[in-house]
Amino acid sequence: MLAIVLALGASLGWGVSDFLGGLKSRTLPVLTVLLISQSTALVLLTLIAATRAAAPPDAATLGHAAIAGLGELAGIAALYRGLAVGTMSIVAPVAATAPAVPLLIGLATGQIPGPLQLTGLALAMLGLAATSYRPGTSTGPTASTLPSILYGLLAAAGFGTFFHTMHHAGQGDVGWALLTARLTSVLALAAVIIITRHRVRVRATDLPQLAAIGALVIVADFLYTTASTLGLAGVAAVLASLHTIVTIALARIMLKERLRRAQQIGIAISLIGVLAISAG
């Protein structure tokens, strides 16, 4: 039960950070938003690591953490790019299949949930797809929709890789896992910015929200990593992926965006799935 609560807490943190990141990305370049927020997270994690004085885990564990950082960064980049050049109603539900990656890996390695949890997992993933669905659009792999599908699949692969590898990295030390993942992502971002010669410009008034995004990501990553080490990684990944619903709810409250009937049904299905997972 504690793992479920922590995973749901991760979904809340990621949902709020996604909402704030989406708002700032309307006025600032995505690379700038990512660099400032990720760098803030790295500074905070470094300070925490300095006070803990915990011994670093083995190289294999740190390697998993580094891959997790790259996976998360790739997932965010692909999702943002897909939403910018593709169709949101196609990109979002494809990206929402990310929990299938650790779930399928878990099933292949013998981590088999009970029948009720399997049903809950299926309902939660179905609800995520329905929440992101917008009627009146074609989802066939035509020339116009192919970029949306590809970017969605890349985002799902990136987030799914993070879910799976961070679970293994957290088996050593959660603090070192998060620090290594964040350091890797910031170094990768810096390399991209240098190669593309992107000029980072940000107003002082934007810094508090960008810093808050980084802090929320730290909290969410910590909650997810802990949850995945206490319970089944596939279950934790699906529950943490409910951050999509959090973002939609905030958009409805703060931006007055209206939910379509399909989204309302998707939220209800996801909540039923959460209850089924909890009961199992």
Secondary structure as the mmCIF struct_conf table of DSSP 4:
data_model
#
loop_
_struct_conf.conf_type_id
_struct_conf.id
_struct_conf.beg_label_comp_id
_struct_conf.beg_label_asym_id
_struct_conf.beg_label_seq_id
_struct_conf.end_label_comp_id
_struct_conf.end_label_asym_id
_struct_conf.end_label_seq_id
HELX_RH_AL_P HELX_RH_AL_P1 LEU A 2 LYS A 24
TURN_TY1_P TURN_TY1_P1 SER A 25 THR A 27
BEND BEND1 LEU A 28 LEU A 28
HELX_RH_AL_P HELX_RH_AL_P2 VAL A 30 ARG A 52
HELX_LH_PP_P HELX_LH_PP_P1 ALA A 54 PRO A 56
HELX_RH_AL_P HELX_RH_AL_P3 ALA A 59 VAL A 85
BEND BEND2 GLY A 86 GLY A 86
HELX_RH_AL_P HELX_RH_AL_P4 MET A 88 ALA A 95
TURN_TY1_P TURN_TY1_P2 ALA A 96 PRO A 99
HELX_RH_AL_P HELX_RH_AL_P5 ALA A 100 ALA A 108
TURN_TY1_P TURN_TY1_P3 THR A 109 GLY A 110
HELX_RH_AL_P HELX_RH_AL_P6 PRO A 115 SER A 132
TURN_TY1_P TURN_TY1_P4 PRO A 135 GLY A 136
BEND BEND3 GLY A 140 GLY A 140
TURN_TY1_P TURN_TY1_P5 ALA A 143 THR A 145
HELX_RH_AL_P HELX_RH_AL_P7 LEU A 146 ALA A 169
TURN_TY1_P TURN_TY1_P6 GLY A 170 GLY A 172
HELX_RH_AL_P HELX_RH_AL_P8 VAL A 174 THR A 196
TURN_TY1_P TURN_TY1_P7 ARG A 197 ARG A 197
HELX_RH_3T_P HELX_RH_3T_P1 ALA A 204 ASP A 206
HELX_RH_AL_P HELX_RH_AL_P9 LEU A 207 LEU A 230
BEND BEND4 GLY A 231 GLY A 231
HELX_RH_AL_P HELX_RH_AL_P10 ALA A 233 ALA A 240
TURN_TY1_P TURN_TY1_P8 SER A 241 LEU A 242
HELX_RH_AL_P HELX_RH_AL_P11 HIS A 243 MET A 254
BEND BEND5 LEU A 255 LEU A 255
HELX_LH_PP_P HELX_LH_PP_P2 GLU A 257 ARG A 260
HELX_RH_AL_P HELX_RH_AL_P12 ARG A 261 ALA A 279
#
